[in-house]
Amino acid sequence: MVQQGIVLGHIIFKNGIELDKAMVELIVKLPPPTNVKGISQFLGHVGFYRRFIKDFPKISKPLYELLVKDAKFVWDEKC
């Protein structure tokens, strides 16, 4: 029987679940979003791993604020 495997970017062990490091590297190498659609796509990618990111809501708040209707798109240091 298989002792571990990768399923949807997660490494599944007999004793638990862990994030695949290759997926982390892929997310880190993504270019910064340049528009609202890019922000939405980025949050979709990283939201899949939110359970592994400590304080995800606090960290991602500046990005979600860019998705508010009629918000001006300003990519700043907070983002």
Backbone torsions as a table, in degrees:
resi	resn	phi	psi	omega
1	MET	NA	150.1	179.9
2	VAL	-72.1	134.7	-178.7
3	GLN	-86.2	-27.6	178.1
4	GLN	-156.0	161.4	179.1
5	GLY	-160.6	165.0	178.8
6	ILE	-106.7	126.0	179.4
7	VAL	-132.3	117.8	177.6
8	LEU	50.0	43.7	176.5
9	GLY	81.1	8.5	177.9
10	HIS	-118.0	141.4	174.7
11	ILE	-94.5	120.1	-177.5
12	ILE	-99.5	122.0	176.9
13	PHE	-110.9	169.5	174.8
14	LYS	-62.5	-34.1	-175.4
15	ASN	-98.6	0.1	-179.5
16	GLY	165.1	-159.9	-176.0
17	ILE	-133.3	145.0	-177.5
18	GLU	-142.4	155.1	178.8
19	LEU	-78.9	137.1	176.7
20	ASP	-72.3	120.1	-176.8
21	LYS	-60.3	-30.3	179.0
22	ALA	-64.0	-34.7	178.2
23	MET	-69.1	-35.8	177.5
24	VAL	-63.2	-45.2	179.2
25	GLU	-61.5	-39.3	178.6
26	LEU	-62.9	-43.4	179.9
27	ILE	-67.1	-40.1	-179.9
28	VAL	-63.2	-34.1	-177.0
29	LYS	-83.4	-5.2	178.1
30	LEU	-63.3	139.8	177.9
31	PRO	-70.3	154.3	177.7
32	PRO	-61.0	139.3	178.4
33	PRO	-63.0	147.3	-179.2
34	THR	-114.0	-3.9	179.2
35	ASN	-154.1	178.1	-176.3
36	VAL	-64.1	-39.4	178.5
37	LYS	-61.1	-41.5	178.0
38	GLY	-63.4	-39.0	177.1
39	ILE	-62.7	-45.8	-179.0
40	SER	-61.0	-43.8	178.7
41	GLN	-64.5	-43.6	179.2
42	PHE	-60.7	-46.5	179.8
43	LEU	-64.5	-31.1	174.8
44	GLY	-63.6	-42.3	178.9
45	HIS	-65.8	-51.1	-175.2
46	VAL	-77.1	-26.0	178.2
47	GLY	-62.6	-27.8	177.8
48	PHE	-62.0	-26.9	-177.5
49	TYR	-108.0	15.1	-175.0
50	ARG	-56.9	-28.7	-179.8
51	ARG	-67.3	-19.0	179.9
52	PHE	-98.4	-6.1	-176.3
53	ILE	-105.3	112.1	180.0
54	LYS	-64.5	135.1	179.7
55	ASP	59.2	36.9	-178.6
56	PHE	-54.4	-45.8	-179.9
57	PRO	-59.8	-39.7	-179.6
58	LYS	-69.2	-41.0	-178.5
59	ILE	-67.9	-40.3	-174.5
60	SER	-87.7	-5.6	-177.4
61	LYS	-53.5	-47.0	179.2
62	PRO	-59.0	-32.2	179.1
63	LEU	-72.6	-42.2	178.4
64	TYR	-64.9	-30.7	178.0
65	GLU	-65.5	-26.3	177.3
66	LEU	-73.8	-15.7	-178.9
67	LEU	-88.4	-8.2	-179.5
68	VAL	-64.2	139.3	-179.0
69	LYS	-56.5	136.6	179.1
70	ASP	65.1	15.4	175.8
71	ALA	-78.0	139.7	177.9
72	LYS	-76.2	132.2	-178.5
73	PHE	-81.5	105.5	177.1
74	VAL	-129.1	110.4	179.1
75	TRP	-86.6	104.7	-176.1
76	ASP	-119.8	-171.0	-177.1
77	GLU	-61.3	-35.2	179.1
78	LYS	-61.1	-37.6	-178.2
79	CYS	-70.1	NA	NA
